[in-house]
């Protein structure tokens, strides 16, 4: 019984181990910092699917009409989205970081949907006859 539970847990962990790239959003605040001489405002963006990192890197400048760029840090392998121009204060830097994140989220979802990778299936759209049933014994754990 313990062996089955251990194998089940191992299987679930393997299935859940989806490759993902880390992403962060940055914008330079000219009036930030202790001495008010400028500070880089950063927002951790979590992760995005590995296959979408290149999509974001290639598309960010176009999506933002040149306001933002994206590149992968060679040392850390983190995708960094940043403002092209510096902003005057923290409010504008935070707004820019939020806009960057919204652009990434909207284009990743659109790209995944366009590629046909969306695996959501509405059960109500299936007919019972569409499902294969081989009359084999079914076991419930």
N, C-alpha and C positions, 0 to 999 in steps of 0.2 A: 504494500500500500504506500509506504514512504517512497519507494523507488518510482512509482507512478506519479506521485505528487512532485517529486524532484524533477523528473523528466518533463512533466507538464509545465512546471515553472521555467525550466531551461528553454523550452520551446517558446513560451510566451515572451521571454526576454529576447530571444533571437528575432522573433517576429517584430517586436517593438523597437529593435535597434535599427531605426531608419537613419541613413546618413543625412546630416544636416550641416549647413554652413552657418557660422555665427555672423551676425551683422550688427553694426553700430552706426549711429547717426551723429554728425558733428556740425557745429557752426561756430565761428569765431565771434565772440562778443567783445567789441572794442572797449566797453566801459566796465568790464568784469574784473574780478580778482581783488585781492586785498589792497593793492596800490592803485586800483582802477586803471591799470595800463593794458588790460585785455586778458581774456580767458577763453579757452576752448570749451564750449558747452557740449556735453556728450549725452547721448541717450542710448542705453543698451537696447538693442532691438530683438534680442533672443536669437532664434535660428530660422533659417529658411531651407527648403530642400536643396541639396547639392546641385541638382540639375537646373536650378533657377538662379544660381549665383552669376553665371555668365550672362543670363538674360538681363539681370539687373545692371550688371557692369556695362553691358553694351547699350542698354536702353535709357538709363537715367538721364543723361544729358538731353536727349530728345523729349522724353516725357515731361521734363521740367522746363522746357524751352531755354535751356542753358543755365538755369539757376543753380543746379546741383550736378555733381559728378560722383562716380562710384569706381572704386578700385579695390583690389584684394591686397592686403598687407603681405608682403612676401615672407616676413619672419613669422607672424602670428597666424596667417591664413584667414584673418577676419576681413569680411567685406565692409569697407568703410564708405559710407555715403556722406558727402560733405558739401557745404555751401561754396560756391565759387567766390562770392564777395563776402566781406566782413559785414556784420550788422551792428547797429548802434547800442543795443542793450539786451538784457537777458530775456525780456518778453519776446522780442523779435527772434532771438536765437532759439528759444523754446518753440515758438510757432513754426520756424523753419524746420526744426528737427521733427516736429509732429507731421508737417506736410511731407517731408521726405518719407516717413514711415507709411503714410497714407498712400503715396504714390507706389511704393514698393508693394504694399499689400494689394492694391487694386490691380496692378499689372501681373503679379504672380498668379492671382486667382484667375484672371482673364487668360493668361498663357496656359495654365494647367487645364482650364476648361476647353480652350481651343485645340489643345493637343489630344483631347479625348481621354485624358487621364482621370477624369472624374468618374469614380466607380460607384456613385450613389445610384441605387436602383429603387424605384418606388414599387413596393410589393403590390399595391393596388393595381398596377398596370400589367401584372402578369396573370395569364390564364392558368388554371390548374392543369390543363392539358399540356402546357408548355414545359412543365417540370418533369424531369425524368424520374421514373419510379421503377426500380427493378425488383420490387417486392422482396428485397433483402431484409433480414432482421436488422432493426435499428436498436441501438443501445444508448441509453441516456446515463450520463455520469453526473 
